[in-house]
Amino acid sequence: MKQLGIVLRHGWSFDRTALAPLAQALATLTPHVIVDDLGYWDAQPHIPARDPALAWIGIGHSYGFASLLQEPQPTWTGLIGIGAFLRFPNPGLPALRDATARDPQRAIRAFRRECGVAQATTLPIAHPNGQRRLLATLDALAQLDLPPPPGPTLFLHGRHDRIVTEALTPHCLHADKGHSLGLEAFEWCLAQIVPFVRSLNP
């Protein structure tokens, strides 16, 4: 019987700290919990290696979920999408890309307000490589069209999500919150995730 491992991956414009509280809480289920960082603010992404001897469960917020699905030949014991989607036909993408190219801090502050996140007046200064990744992700989102995951999957969605509509997240459980459920409704998310993870223990 394989031990479980859990990997968490944040969405566009965030970093690993967005999912750190959830990761800490899930460490009660397994000591093998890692949090990826897509490198939007740093010179390089930080994607820790995963022990192939473990049975991995992937948890992704927003684009982080789509990013996990696009890994080459991934094998997941289960997947959890928080405010997640398989395609993103959002007509506001070109304007967001233009705004991010001109003034990343201003654009991302506005985006995070739409997510429902209380944001400080300043953000870290994005490394030039990170800024390029911000723009590249927006380009990728415009072309995104993924098949449904083949294995056990749990989708969590906020009824007041202004970024991802319910139509893009079918067969999901709902909370009366916005896009950033992992921050806005931490306890609710945990209450859905823990029994799902326990049901997948191989």
Buried (B, 14 or more C-beta within 10 A) or exposed (E): EEEBBBBBBBBBBBBBEBBBBBBEBBEEBBEBBBBBBBBBBBEEEEBEEBEEEBBBBBBBBBBBBBBBBEEEEEEBBBBBBBBBBBEBEBEEBEEBBEBBEEEBBEBBBBBBEBBBBEEEEEBEEBBEBBBEBBBEBBEBBEEBEEEEBEEBBBBBBBEEBEBBEEEBBEEBBBBEBBBBBBBBBBEBBBEBBBEBBEEBBE
